[in-house]
Amino acid sequence: MGLISCLFLTLISAIACLTLPKLLSLILVPKNQQTAPLPIATTPQNTSSEAPSFL
């Protein structure tokens, strides 16, 4: 094999190693996780507008 073909194969394998895991994660993720609404956590808020006094 010549130098050009070795460089070409190295480039192709590097691109495949970088992109295949992302593509596989996009394909294999369950569809219900993507469309499920995120739960909104509600916390009770302090209704007092005064600053606490430590004196």
URBEL-V729513 format. One record per backbone hydrogen bond with DSSP energy under -0.5 kcal/mol. CO is the residue of the C=O (numbers start at 1). NH is the residue of the N-H. E is the energy in kcal/mol with one decimal. If there is no record, write none. Layout:
co->CO nh->NH e->E
co->CO nh->NH e->E
This chain:
co->2 nh->6 e->-1.9
co->3 nh->7 e->-2.2
co->4 nh->8 e->-2.3
co->5 nh->9 e->-2.4
co->6 nh->10 e->-2.1
co->7 nh->11 e->-2.3
co->8 nh->12 e->-2.4
co->9 nh->13 e->-2.4
co->10 nh->14 e->-2.2
co->11 nh->15 e->-2.2
co->12 nh->16 e->-2.2
co->13 nh->17 e->-2.4
co->14 nh->18 e->-1.6
co->15 nh->19 e->-2.1
co->16 nh->20 e->-2.4
co->19 nh->23 e->-2.3
co->20 nh->24 e->-2.8
co->21 nh->25 e->-2.1
co->22 nh->26 e->-2.0
co->23 nh->27 e->-2.0
co->24 nh->28 e->-2.8
co->25 nh->29 e->-1.0
co->30 nh->33 e->-0.8
co->30 nh->34 e->-0.8
co->31 nh->35 e->-1.4
co->32 nh->36 e->-1.1
co->39 nh->41 e->-0.6
co->52 nh->54 e->-0.5
